[in-house]
Amino acid sequence: MKRIYRRSCFLLSMITIATTISFADPRHEYPIIYSPGLEPAGIAVGQSVIIQFSGTISGMARAPENLLVEEVDKQNSSARVLGHLFDNGKNGDHVRGDGVYTGQLRIKGSVAGFRHFRLLARVDNREIVSSASRLWVTNYPFASTATEKKIIKDSVTGDEMYANEILVSFHEGVTEERIKNVINAENGHVLMVVPGLFIFQIGGTGKDTADAVKQWAASFQSHQEVATAEPNMIIGLNGMSPSNKSLKPTNPAQGDR
């Protein structure tokens, strides 16, 4: 699990979640409202969970009293208001006036798939909207089902990875049924999923060498439903591969998440 968290931090540090709107402000070229943070970022099908939403804005001369949380479709339209976020130290907010609007809303995962949420601010009869963040509703486990792990080394690069494991992401819009078919076709099974990154940790058998693991990842990558597939590499506490000191340390910051 530590391995997945470090990888998650690294990938999250590369995600830009800001969006802009079309009117000017004296302090910025455009005011900005950032897409909402969701914690947790995934829930199980049939589960009803309190989700903490958070959001920040910049480039506005006067901060709004609250931000509206809207559920939208994947095109960021057809909005439905679910609730409000505040920066007053009350109503679910943690610290008054810290620039972070927070609040809790109960969300039920009725069916598998993605649900999309954005933020809206109303100031001086104008509306500002953010890009949308996704909540993953899934039947797959959020905690690893792996019981034993074997570390193997690439004989060419010296990089270390886990035997019989790869990390796979799928294109948005691919149903869980199609995902299941791809995984079954490659004789794999889901060990866990990382909801914030929508990554599957896939387990298998007979992949006891680095070459076998890399070939397995390449076979996954050949499916049109698959966005990325790669070995589950070992990353040290300093963000470097223990056998590749030329790699730069990863940034543990998770942005506005």
C-alpha positions, 0 to 999 in steps of 0.5 A: 500500500505504501508503494501505491501511495508514493506513486499516487503522490507522484502522479497527483503532483503532475495533475493541473486542475484549474480552469478559467472563465471569460471575464477579467479581474484587476489582479489576474488575467482571469479569475480562477475557481479550482475543481473540487477536492473529494475525500474519499475519491471512490466509493463502493456500489450501493454504499452511502458515504459522507464525502468531504468536498473542498475548493479554492478560488483566486483572482477575485476582488471579493470572496463569495460567501459560499460555493455551490456543489453541482453534479454534472455530466461528463461534458460539465453541463446539465448541472444539479445543485447538491449543497454548499461549501463555506469558509466561515469555520462552520457548516462543515468548514474547518478554519474560518477565512483560510481561503479553503471552502469545505463541506460534507455531503452524503453521496450514494453509489447507486451504479458503477461508473463515474459521477462528476462534480463542479463548483460554482461561485456567484459574485455581483450577479456573475457566475464562475464555474470550475472544471469537474472532478470525478467520483469513482463508484466501483465494485472493485476493492480499495484495499489490496487483496495480495497476500505475498509479494516477490521483488524482482530486478531488471537484469538490464536496468537494475530497476526493481519491481513486483513479480506478477503485478502491473498497474493499469488505467483505462480510458474514461467511459470504459464500462466495468464489464469491458474492464472485466473482459480485458482483465480476464483475457489477460488472465489477471485479477484485480488486487485493488484500485486507487480511486484518486488516480483511477488505477488498477493494481492487477495480479497474475501468475507465472510473471516471475521475471522482469521481461515477463512482467513487461511483456504482460504490461505490453499485452494489456496495452494492446487493448483499445480500452487501456490507457496505460499499463506498466510494471509496479516499480519499487520506489524508495522513500526519497522518490527514487528507484533504489537501483536508479539514482539518476531519477529525480525525487518525486514531489509529495504534494497533492495539489488541491486534492 
